[in-house]
């Protein structure tokens, strides 16, 4: 897909929202023009924190028509694919560093009718995705170390984004190239210029309370970065 016609999408991460008013947060980002919602599932094992499970994903599904991007930061994603698919997850994203066999995860997710993505931590080379790269609907490059919100963007991942973009374009596939962690109106410009098309954004959306203004600022940033990539 030529650079100039890439679809740029913003996916607010509900981990940064007020859990006491989660329904209101979902409605706010949908009304403000978000393209998807990102839900971070953490098991306290693959990453130190624990977040939520299929029940919350199902509750969000009941409150929005937006696509749900479910990020499985868990040790054994293969075990829970069916549960998160039934809860309403549209894309199930697992970590290549997890204990599950990547080929099995991809096959089972597709058999369920779900899109599937694979994530790499900042220190994991993109080559780790080689066994499944050509079967992925999304490649997720982590720009922070997974498990904690509010971290700063790691600029050293930008070459990895460029490498992934070059490979996706060479293969001629419409794979989403996602970036997650520390995405702000400043860092989103560089991430978009490096080829990202799917932007997970947490604090930059919800901090300050003006979700519509925050999302508009982020969208302007990714569009600026994409134009820079064209030039």
Helices and strands as residue ranges (DSSP letters): G 3-5, E 9-13, G 14-16, G 19-21, H 22-31, E 36-42, H 54-61, E 67-73, H 77-87, E 91-95, H 102-112, E 115-120, G 126-129, G 133-135, E 138-142, G 155-157, H 158-171, E 176-180, H 187-193, E 198-201, H 203-206, H 211-230
